[in-house]
Amino acid sequence: MEKATMYRTKNTLSENVRAKSVALLNEHLAAAIDLHQQTKQAHWNVRGENFIGIHELFDRVAGELVGFYDMIAERTGALGGTAEGGVQTAAKKSFLKPYPLGIADSAAHIDALTTALAEFGKSARKAIDDSAGFGDADTADLFTEISRGIDQQIWLIESHLSPAPAKSKK
């Protein structure tokens, strides 16, 4: 994580803790913006069975993601940092794999999108531990809320697939 520019605030967390949180938040802001755009890519290009239902679902998921990255950006500001949410910044800093182009099949989009959501969710769960570890319980709580929301979006999307039993790990 790079050192963030910090502004004076009466927030009672130390500047060191706030700077660590701002860097972590900006890392996830970039990825959340990327994830939103990946979701729109799927929304614009999905074809096949149940088109309208999946097309509309992807748009609703994209709307949820806007809420998540808005919370991330606003928490960054509340800590005295600058939200680095420009599209060029997000493209440079996102930790997500690029969304595959040239797919149209709804099952392929479901797989690609849930893979990206799961990758973001995994990082959000790590951010819970990281921010709690350096003393910012409120940022940890924000990442907990986002993690729960990502899990719900994965469930909503995966529910469009035929159920398959989980592979047990022995």
Secondary structure, 3 states (H helix, E strand, C coil): CCCCCCCCCCCCCCHHHHHHHHHHHHHHHHHHHHHHHHHHHHHHHCECCCHHHHHHHHHHHHHHHHHHHHHHHHHHHHCCCCCCCCHHHHHHHCCCCCCCCCCCEHHHHHHHHHHHHHHHHHHHHHHHHHHHHCCCHHHHHHHHHHHHHHHHHHHHHHCCCCCCCCCCCC
